[in-house]
Amino acid sequence: MMGFGNCHAGFGGMGFMGGGFWLYGIIILLAIILVVYLINNNHNNRNKVSALEVLNQEYAKGNVSDDDYKKRKENLNS
């Protein structure tokens, strides 16, 4: 007679104690890393745009020369 010790409850042998716990942990960790990466990437793009806007404003005011403007704009876009 089989007892509950041989029951895999639909996990295909990968229950929490059989290694499935690690698999779920790795998936959750990868999801967290992806979310952090996407948030940081979006934040960096916003900083580049605002720096370019400030440069454009300073150029429009006449505080930045033509050559300096071109160099700074090229640095910001790279």
C-alpha positions as a printed NumPy array, in Angstrom:
array([[  0.   ,   0.   ,   0.   ],
       [  1.29 ,   3.467,  -0.893],
       [  1.243,   6.179,   1.679],
       [  1.477,   9.931,   1.269],
       [  5.284,   9.7  ,   1.098],
       [  5.154,   8.805,  -2.599],
       [  2.58 ,  11.437,  -3.551],
       [  4.003,  14.232,  -5.699],
       [  0.816,  16.322,  -5.685],
       [  1.093,  17.404,  -9.319],
       [  4.605,  18.861,  -9.074],
       [  6.182,  16.071, -11.113],
       [  8.665,  15.299,  -8.369],
       [  9.678,  18.954,  -8.024],
       [  7.944,  19.798,  -4.789],
       [  9.315,  22.49 ,  -2.523],
       [ 11.637,  20.082,  -0.765],
       [ 12.707,  18.376,  -4.012],
       [ 14.237,  21.434,  -5.637],
       [ 11.157,  23.342,  -6.763],
       [ 11.71 ,  25.883,  -4.001],
       [ 14.996,  26.954,  -5.584],
       [ 13.404,  27.221,  -9.001],
       [ 10.684,  29.542,  -7.718],
       [ 13.265,  31.584,  -5.814],
       [ 15.396,  32.069,  -8.917],
       [ 12.378,  33.143, -10.976],
       [ 11.354,  35.708,  -8.341],
       [ 14.934,  37.004,  -8.084],
       [ 15.181,  37.437, -11.864],
       [ 11.856,  39.304, -11.894],
       [ 13.104,  41.695,  -9.181],
       [ 16.361,  42.309, -11.067],
       [ 14.397,  43.035, -14.262],
       [ 12.16 ,  45.578, -12.491],
       [ 15.157,  47.364, -10.924],
       [ 16.936,  47.474, -14.297],
       [ 13.898,  48.943, -16.056],
       [ 13.412,  51.6  , -13.363],
       [ 17.089,  52.644, -13.489],
       [ 17.144,  52.69 , -17.288],
       [ 14.073,  54.94 , -17.413],
       [ 15.566,  57.259, -14.777],
       [ 18.83 ,  57.634, -16.738],
       [ 16.97 ,  58.519, -19.95 ],
       [ 15.058,  61.287, -18.171],
       [ 18.311,  62.803, -16.859],
       [ 19.822,  62.962, -20.35 ],
       [ 16.763,  64.72 , -21.749],
       [ 16.684,  67.296, -18.958],
       [ 20.415,  68.019, -19.343],
       [ 19.885,  68.587, -23.052],
       [ 16.972,  70.896, -22.304],
       [ 19.142,  72.937, -19.928],
       [ 21.866,  73.171, -22.57 ],
       [ 19.325,  74.336, -25.155],
       [ 18.03 ,  76.986, -22.75 ],
       [ 21.536,  78.253, -21.996],
       [ 22.32 ,  78.371, -25.711],
       [ 19.115,  80.292, -26.394],
       [ 20.07 ,  82.821, -23.695],
       [ 23.471,  83.304, -25.332],
       [ 25.452,  81.909, -22.394],
       [ 27.047,  79.137, -24.515],
       [ 29.064,  79.647, -27.706],
       [ 28.269,  77.762, -30.902],
       [ 31.339,  75.512, -30.694],
       [ 30.81 ,  74.789, -26.995],
       [ 27.141,  74.002, -27.633],
       [ 28.001,  71.512, -30.379],
       [ 30.611,  69.749, -28.193],
       [ 28.325,  69.528, -25.175],
       [ 25.377,  68.32 , -27.241],
       [ 27.529,  65.622, -28.829],
       [ 28.707,  64.487, -25.376],
       [ 25.156,  64.307, -24.058],
       [ 23.906,  62.292, -27.041],
       [ 26.659,  59.683, -26.786]])
